[in-house]
Amino acid sequence: EGFGLVITEALWKGKPVVAGNVGGIPLQVDNRRTGYLVGGISECAERVIYLLRNSEIADKMGISGKEYVRKNFLITRLLKDYLSLFNSLK
């Protein structure tokens, strides 16, 4: 998958994400800060269980995930990029 909208939606809702380390997913999940990138089923299960048992860490990752989306994937960031580009053309 390229850009997985469902991943960004989960991050925006303040949930840590456990996802495969493939395609565009590593561009969306900041490993160990907003969630975990995993290489297989057993690692995925381990990370999910870890988050379920450590709610404080999961909550912290969730907050970081929402902020990561706000800074990187919302239209306001694109607008800032366009304004910077236009400003550089002066």
N, C-alpha and C positions, 0 to 999 in steps of 0.2 A: 504494500500500500504506500502511496505517496504521502500526502498530508492527511493524516487521520483526524477528521473533524471530531470524531467521538472522543479522542484523547484530549484535545483542547477543551472540549465541553466539560469533561470530567475535571480537568485542572481548574477551569474557570469556576466550577462549583466547589472548589476547595478540597478536592479528593486527591490523595496521592495515586499515582498510576503505576501499575506493574504491567509492562508490555515487552514484546519481543524486540530485540536489538536489530531491527531490519528496516529497510526502506527509509521513509522519511520520519519514522518514529523517533530516532535519536535526535532529530532536530527539534522535537517538541518536548521531550522528557530530559530534564537535566538530572542525569543519573545520581542518585543518592541525595539529591536536594529537593526535587519535586516528585520523585518516585524512583522506580528501579527498572533498568533495562536488563532483561534476562535472556538466556540462551536456550532454555528448554523448559519442559513441563515441571520437572522436579524443582528447579530453581524458582520458577514462578510460584509454585505452591509454598516453598519455604519463605519467600518474600511476603506473600499474602498473609500467611500465618504470623510472621513477625510483626507486620503492621497491625493485625488484629489484636495481638497480645501487648503491643506498645502504642496505645492510643495517643500518648503525648507526642511521640515521634511522628505518628501519622498526621496528627493535627498540625504540627509544625511544617511538615512537607506540604500539606494541603494549602496552608497560607502562602508558602513559597511558590506553589504551583499557580495560584491565582495571580500573584504579582508577576510571575514569569509571563503568563498569558497577556496581562495588561500591558507590560512593557514591550512585548515582541509580536503579538498577533492581532491586536485590535486595529481598527481603521485609523485611530489617532496616531499610531506609530507610522502608518503609511503616509498620512498627511504630513507628519514631521519630515519624513524622508523626501517627499515631493518639495516641500518648502525649502529644505536644505539644498536640493538640486537646483531649484529656480534661483536661489540666492547665489549659488556658485556660478551661475551663468552671467551675472552682471558684468 
